[in-house]
Each structure stands twice: as C-alpha cells, then as structure tokens.
Amino acid sequence: MLRAPFLRFLCVSGLALLSSASALAQFEPAKVWVEPPAVAARFPDPPVSYATPGFRPGRTDFPSHAEMLAFLDELARQSSSVRIERIGTSQQGREMPLVVLAEQGRVDPTRPTVMVIGQQHGNEPAGGEAVLALAQQFAAEPGSALLKKVNLVLVPRGNPDGAERFTRVTANGIDVNRDHLLLRTPEARVIAAATLRYAPQVVLDLHEFTVGGRWIDKFGAVMKYDGLLQPATVGNLDAAIAASAQRDYVDAIQAAFARAGLQGFKYHTTSGGKSDDRTVSMGGVQPDTGRNVSALHQAVSLLLEVRGVGLGRAHFARRVHTQVLAATTVIETAAKQGPALMQLTAQAGQRAKADACRGDLVVEAWQTPTKQRLEFLDAKTGEDKAVDVEWRAAEPLKIVNARPRPCGYLLASSETVAVQRLQMLGVRVERIDSAAPWSVERYEILSQADGQRQDARGAIEDGEAIRSFRVRLRHGRAVVQPGSFYVSLAQPLSPLVSAALEPDSQNSYAANRLLEIGDDRLLRVPGPAPAGVWH
C-alpha cells in the first residue's frame, strides 16, 4: 500500500503573488459548529502532512479557484506525467481543469483508467483538496511508478462556483450531483464529456457528510464514522459490476481504514427538518447521481463521504487523509486487476447490448425498509452511543415499477434536446432516412401531476417541478417519418437509455420537460427495426 508521504512543499511562486482577498473562498468561520472537546479528542490528526494549498501555514480558510489552478499548472511544469486539460467552464465562467496522470502524460488505452471527482458540492472542500494531494502523490516517485499500470483522470472541483461561494449547489441552484442524467448544468456536461472521452473503468466520487446538526436534533448524537462508503445502487445495474465494486473495492477500502485506525461504514443520511423523523437512509438509488450514472456507463463506481460538513477547518487533515487513503486503495486495486478489470467492464457492456428485446427492465426502484443499529458519539460526552433506527436499505432495491425491455425507442424529429442529451452521455442515436411502418408501443397517459424529485434526504435542490406520469402501453403500428430518431437498446449504454426515456420515473426526460410523449413523439419498439430506414 502506498502511504501518503510526508510531502515536501512545492515552491509555487505564483501562489505567493496572490493577495489574501483573492485567496479567500467565501467560507465564514463564525458559522462553524464547534465540537465539545470530548468529541474532538476522538479524531486526532493523522501522522502525515500535505503540501497542497489548503495546508499552507496559518491558513484559516480554503483555497480559491485561482490557487487551485496555479497549483496544478506548477505541478504540470514539474512532472512529465501530468497533463492539465481545460475541458469547460462553470456557469460563472470558471475553468474546470481535468488532471490527466499517465506514463509520460500519454493515456494508454490498454490500461485501466480511474477517474476521481472532487467537490461536486461546493461546501465539501476535503474532496477537492484530496484530489490535489492525489495529483501530487502520483506525479513523482514512488507514486508515479503505478502509472505503468493505470491511467488517472482527476476532476478537482466538480462545482467551482459553489466551491468559491462555499455553497452546496451550483450558481443556478441545481445540485450537480443530481444532474448526471439530465445534464442541465455545464458542470455536469463537463464531467459527462470527460467520462465519454476517457471511458474510465473505475469512478470514485468524493464528498463530506454532516457531523452534527440534524443528528443532534434527532438522536442527541454526532457522527462517529470517518468514512462512509457506497457502491452504485440503481436499477438495471450489471450484477458482476456490482459484485466487484463491493468485494474488490469497498471491502478493500474498509480494510485500509481499519489498519489506519479510521472508522468506516455504509453511507447513510437523514432528512432535515422534523426532529421526530428518525428514519435513516442509505444513499440514493436513482439514475441521477454521479455514482449511479457512472455504473450505468458500465464502470465500477463508488461514493466516499467523510466526516466534515459543518466543521469548518476542524480535522481537515484527517478528512483529506481519509479520502487520499481510500483513493489510493482504489487506484492500487485497479492497477493490480489490470486486464481483468477492463474485461469485466467490457463484458458488462456486451451483456447490456445483448439484453435488447428480452427480459424486464427496472423503471423505478426505491430503498427497502428495514432496521439497523448505528454507532454514534454522544453529542456532549463524546462516548459511544448505539442507536437502533428505521433504515432504508439500498441493498436490495425495492422494485416498484418494471416492464418488458423493448428493442429500442423512436423519438420525433422535434425532440432534439433529448437526443442531444443522450449523445452527450455517449448514447448512439440513428437518424431515420425513409418513411416506413413500424410495430410500436404507445404510452397512454392515465394521469399526470406536478411534483418534486426526491432522494434519501427528501426533496432535491432542483429549482423546477417535475411531471409525474402514470402510463400504460398500447400496441399498434405507426408510419415513422424521415428525420425521426431511433435509439436502439443493442448498445452498451442501454441502461442509461431506458433511465432517460421510460417516462414514468422522476428522472426521466419526459418528467423533467426535456421530452414530450404525446402525439407519437416517444414510442417504444418491441421488435426489430425495419430494414433500410437509415444508412
């Protein structure tokens, strides 16, 4: 196991020129919750140090966007293994760099690629700092030796505007980590473009969870665990991908935590608001988060959340170290698996392609109600406190809506927005050249109402109501006109296609007004497409 080294401080001349005003992110120390000494004592600093901007001596805030960019540019100047790509900009015009680490800076397509994403939520700075530490760790020996076996693609800040303002959501109020299917934000589109370009076999998404707040209100306790882990949990997930994520990655990270004296468990959260709602849920099971959408790209996909939201700078080194340790474990595991990992993900894609026209697909799934004992710390004394809770498990899923899997879908020529979003995800879409009769299934709308998207914490910060449909299928025929689009399920990304196009789920393009379903604008195709309708 590579340990995070006692890193030397980079002599970054550009950083010294930054004024304190430009360096200061809009973090307000006065709003930080201060732990009782007995609680804080349970979380000593780790025996490592980091030389990233967030650990500059005397620091009381978090790095600005300019500091991050300067740090990465200097790292690229010092190491031939590092390449910085400017892959897009945020809503407020901030560059979103992609850090590529590969042998001599050239990605080898015969080696596995690991993508690590930091700070999709702007008020969770440890993930962004951990990505910078990883870039530094693998830019030079001994870390760079692993680049003979694996490529690394790092996104330091998935939400740079939120990071600069120290807020969870993007500038337009959308949670970017609930936007990976809909792609309404430029931030989510940038991550989608990087995923499409580099097709990672493993994706690790770094976050932080609330320590006090609603946990104190509901249980008189604070969070005990250093790191909470969850692999992808979503309908239509390949079983072999799911098994590997747990067995080869989550279990390995938990073992690494135990060796380092860190506490790990399954990811869980609870709603804000009412203190008498003591239900605790594992992370979301919808095809909207980076974790779940990446898995439907046929990648091993993991979420890590560390103990941090609300703490300000407290335990920052421990929080970053927890993430660096987990990410290093993931990278080492992928390097060790090598061709076997690439075969695993490729075969998952082939199975998804072969499943077109047969079996059932999951339209909608939710957590399964059960019971769970959780370990907390008493909010005053810091002593261990076990609590039995109503638990919403993401394993197994509770399937609430399923139907036979079609061969594909037809979209009217007017539905260009939906087509463009699918193509951004990497989905293959055919343009129909000649009119022909098709056997189809139509969606008959039985009812329609406005609502809100929901996740494990309650209503999603989204800014727009969804349309909730109840539908049934009607078999028939339709003469499909030139200019229409056909989206076959005989492709590796077919689970993403169905997640987007089956209308009666909260994340569908129809529910979110990216697609209309009346007047034959969306049809299912239960059998093979007619011959010769496109070139």
N, C-alpha and C positions, 0 to 999 in steps of 0.2 A: 504494500500500500504506500503510495506516495503521500508523504505528510506535507502539509502546508509549511514551507520553510520559514526560517527567520529571515524575512525578505529584506534586502538592502533598499534604502530609499533611493528612488530614481532622482537624478538631478535634472529636473524638468525646468528649464529656465523660463519657459512660457508661464508656468504657474506662479512664479514669483512676481510677475508683472500684473497679475490680476488684482484688482482692488478688492477690498473686503466687501464692498457693496455688490460687485458683480459676482463674487463667490457665494454670496448668501442666498440659499434657497429660502422660500417663504415658509420656513418652519418656525413655530412660535413656542419657545421653551416654557413659557408661562402656562401653556395648556397641557403640559405633560403630567400624567399621573405618576406620583412618586410612591414607589413601593415602601411598605414598612421595612425597617432594617432586617427583621427576621425573615422576610420573604426574599429580599435582595441577596442576603447571605447564601441562599441556596444556589445561586448562579454565579460562581466565581469566573473571572476571566480565564480564557484558555491559555496554554503555555506556548502560544505562537504570536507573532506580530505581523502586521501587513503594512505595505508601503503604498497603498492606494490613497487617493486624495482625501477620503473620509477619515483617515487616521493621521492627518497632518497634526503635529504637536500643537496643543492648545485649542484644538477645534471644538466648537460648541454647536455647529450646525451640520448640514450635509452638503456634499459637493454640488456646485452649479453645473448647468449643462456645458458651459464653456470649459470648466475644469475637466470634466469627463472627456471632451473632445481633445483637449490639449494632452491629457494623459495618454490617450490611445495613439495619437499621432507620434508622440515621443517613443512609445513602445514599438511602433512600426519602424521608426528610424533605427532603433537599436537591434531589431531582430529580423532576420530574413524569413522567419517562419510566420510573421504576422502581416496580414494584408487588411487594410481598412477600406470597406466599401460604403459609399454614401448611397443608400438604397431608397431614400424617400425622405419626406418631411412630414412633420406633425401638422395639426390644424393651425397652429400659430407660427409655422414656418421653421421650426427647429429641425436640424438634420437628425436623421435616425441612422447612426452608423451600424454596420454589420462587421464584426470582427471575425475574420477567417484565419484559423491557425492550421497549417498543414506543412508538411515537409517542403522546405524551400518556398513556402507560400503557394504551392500548387496543389489543389484538391485532387486526390487520386480516387477515381470512381470505383476502383476495385476494393477500396477500404470502407468500413462503416463510417458514417457521419453522425455525430452527436450535435444536436442543437440545444443550447441553454438560453432561456429567455428570462430577463430580469425586469422587475419593477413595472409590470403592467398596471399595477395600482401605484399611483404616484406617492402615496403616503406610506409606502413599504420599502424604505431605502436599502435594507440589507441585501436584497436580491440584486439590485444594481451594483452595489459595492462588491458583492461576491463575484459577479461576472468580471469586473475589472481585476480582481485578485486572481481569478482563473486565467485570464488572458496573460497576466504577468507570470503566473506559475508555469504555464505551458509555452511561454515564449523563449525560455532559456533552459539549459540543463539544470536538474535532471528531467524536468517535466517534458521538455521538447523531444526526448527520446521516444516518447509514446506516439509522437506524430508519424512515426514509421508504420504505425498500425491503425491509426484512426485520424479522421479529419474532425475539426471542431468549428462550429459556426455559432457565434455568440451574439445575442441581442442585449446590449447593456441596459437599455431603457425602452420598454415597450410602450411607454406613455410619457414622453419627455415633457409635455406641457404640464401634466399632473405632477411630475416629479419637481418641476421648477416651482409650482404653486403649493406643493405638499398636499395635494388632494387625491382622493382615490380615483376619480373619474377623469375622462378627457375634457378638453376645453368646451365641447358642446354637451357635456353632462352625460355621456354614454360610457358605460363600463366596458372598456376594450376587451376584457376577458369574458364578455358575454356576446362578442361581436364576430366570432371567428367563422360563423356560417353565413351571417347576413352581410358582413363586410361593409357596414355603413360608414366606418371611420377610416381615415387614411392610415392610422396606426395599425389597425387590423389588416388592411390591404398590404402594407409593407411587410408584415410578418408572413402573410399568405404568399407574397412574391418570393420571399427568401425560402420558404418551405418548398415552393414549386421549383425554384432554381436548384436547390441543393438536395432535395428529397432525403431528409435525414431518416436514419433507421431508428434513432432514439431521440426523444424530446423531453427535456426537463424544464419545468416552469417553476420559478422561484417566487415565493410570496411570504407574507408575515400575517400572523393572526392576532386578534385582540386578546390582551392578557387579563385585564380587569373588567371594568365596565359592566356589561350585561351579565357576566359570570358572577360578579359580586352581587348584583341585584337579585339574581335568581337562586344562587347557591351559597352565598356568603363566602365565596372561594375565588381563587385566581388560578390561572392555567399553570400546570406543573411541567408539562412536556416541553422539551427544547424543540423538537421537530415532529411534525405531523405529515404523514405520507399517504398518498392515494394514487393508485394507477388509474387508468381510464376505466370508467364505469358508464357504459352507454349502450343502447340497443344496437344490434347488428355488428357488434364488436367481434372480430375473429377470435375464436377460443384459444388458439395457440399463441397469439399475441398477448392475450390476457394472462395466460398461464406463465409465460416468460416474464412479463412485467412484474408479477408478484414473486415468483420463485427466484429469478436471476437478479432482479434489481431491488425491489422493495426489501426483501429479506436480507440482501447483502448490505443495504444502507443501514437497516436496523442493527445488524451485527456490528457494523463500523461505529455506530452511535454507542452501543454498549461498551465496546473496547475503549472508547474515548471518554467514558463517564457521562454521556449525554442520554437524556430520556427521550424515547421515541414511541409513537403510537399511530393509530389510524387517524386520518384527518377528520375533524368534526367541527361543527359550528352550531350556533343557535340564533334565533331571531332577536332583533332588537325590540324595544317596546315593552310589552306587558311582562312584568316580573313573574306572573303566575304561569306563563307558558314555559314550562321546563323541558320541553322536547328538545333533543339534541340530534342533529342530522349529520351524516357523512356528506361529503362534497357532492355537487350536482351530478345528475345522471342524464342531462340533456345534451344534444349535439350543438352546443354553443360555446363552451369554454375551450381554451387552447388545448387543455389536456384531452378532452374527448374528441375534438375535431382532428387533432393530430393522430389519434388512434384510428380514426376512420380513414386517414391517409395511409393506413397500414404501417404505422410506426409504433414502437414501444414508447408509451407516453406516461409521464409521471408528474405529479404535483408534490412539491415540498413547501410547507408553510412553517415558519419558525416563530418563536415567541417574541413579538416585537411591537405590534400596533398599540399606541398609547404610551409607550415607554420613552419616547424621545431618543436620547443617546445612551440610555442605560443599557448595559450588557451588549453594546453594539459589536464588540469584538467577538463575543460568544455567538451572537446571531449570525454574523458573517461566517465565522468558522464552521458553524453547523452546516451552512449551505455549501461552503467550499468542500468540506469533508464528503457530503452527500454527492456533490457533482463529480468530485474526483473518483469516488467509488463507481459512479455510473460510467464515467469515461474509461476507467480501467477495465470494467466488466465488458464494455463494448469492444475494446481493443482485444481482450482475451477471446471473446467469441468470434470475432473476425468474420470469415466467410459464412460460418453457421448463422450468425445474426442476419447477414444480408440474404441468405437463403430463406430464413424464417419470414422476413417481411415480404420478400418476392413471392413466396408461396401463398401468403395470406392474400396478396393481390390477385393471384391466379384463381384462388378459391372464390373470391368475390366476383370475379369475372365469370366463372363457370356457373355460379348460382343464378344467373339471369334466367327468368321464366320459370323458376321452380321454387318450391318451399314457401315459407311465410317470411315476411319482414316485420320488424317492430316499428309501429308508427309512433307510439308513445309509451314511455315507461317512467316509473317513479320509484322512490325508496320504499323499502319493505319495513313496516312497523315491527319492532321487537323490543327487547330490553338490553341494557348494557350497564356494566359498572365502570365508572371513570374515576381516575385518580386526580385530585386537585390539591391545592395548598390552601389552608385556612387563611382568609384574607387579612387577619390580624396577627396570628401567632406564627404563620409560616409552616405549621405542622401538616403532615399528610392528612388528607381528608378524602375518603372514598364516598362516592355518591352514585346511587342507582338511578338511572334515567330512562325515560321513554326514548327509544333510539330508532332513528330512521336509517336503516342499513342500505348501502349501495350494492351490497353483495348478499343475497341475489337481488336482481331487479324485480320489481313488481310490474309485469306487463299489463297495461290497461287497454291497449289497442294494437291489434295486429291484423294483417290481411295478406292474401296471396301476393307473392312478388311478381310484378309484370316483367315483360321483356324490355320495356322502356317507356318513355313519355314523349308526347307530342306537345309542343308549345306553338302558339300562333306567332306569326311574323311580328306582331306588335309587342311581344314580350321580350324586348331586347335587354331590359335591365336585368331580368332574371338570368338570361343567357350569359350576359357579361359577368355576373357574379359567379356563376358556375365555372366559367372559363378561368376566372381569377384563381379559383380553387384547384385548377388543373383538370377539370372535367372535359371530356371530349364531346362536342356538340356538332351534329351534322346539319347542314342546310339542305332542305328538300328542293330539288330542281324541277320536278314534274308532278302534275296532279295525278292522284291515284286513290282508289278506295282502300280504306284500312279497316280492319276489325279493331274496335276500340272499347274502352270502358269510360263512361262519363261519370263525373262526380255530381250527384244530385244533392243540393244543399237542403238539409232538413231544418236547420236553424242556424242563426248567426247572431253573435252578441259581441260587444266590446269587452275587453278585459285587460289584464296586465300579465306580462311574463313573470314567472315565479322561479325561484331557485331555493336552495336549502336555507337561506336566510330570510326568505319572504319575497316581496316584490322587488324586481330587478330595477336598478337605476338605469332607466331607458329613455325617458322623455317622450314616449309615444305609446298610445294604446294599441293593442293587437285586436284582430278579429278572430273570435273563437267560433269554429265551424263544427257542426255535426253533418256528416255526409253519408250517403250510401252509393254503391256503384250500380250503374245501369249499362248492360251490354248492348252494343249496337255497331253501326258502321258509319264512317264519315269519309267524305272525299276531301283529302288533305291537299291544300293548295301550295303551289310553289312559293318559296320564301319562308315557309314554316320550318320549325326546328325539330329534330329528333334527337333525344338523349337516350342512348342505349344503356342498359344495365350490364351489358357484357364488357365491362371495363373495371379495372382495379378499384376505382373510386366510387363504385356503385352505392356503397352505404351513404356517402355524402349526397349523392343524387336524390335518394329517397328521403333523406332527412330534410332536404330543401323543398322537394316537390310534393310529397304527400301533404295535402292542405290542412288536415285536422290535427295538427300539433302546434304548440305555442311558438316553435322556432321556424316554422315553415315560411317560405317566401310569400305564400298567399296570406297567412296570418299577419305577416308584417308588412303587407301592402307593397311588396316588390313584384307581385304577380297576381293577375286576375284569373279566376277559374270559370266564370260564366261564358256562354256563347262559344263553347268548344275551344277556349283559349288554353286550357290544360286538359289533356286526355291521357289515359293510361293505354298502353299497348300490350295486350295479353299474349300475343303470338309474334312470330317473326315479321319483320318489316317487308313490305312488297319489294320485289327486286327492281333495280334500276331507277329508284326515285332520287338518288343523289350520286354524284361521281366520286 
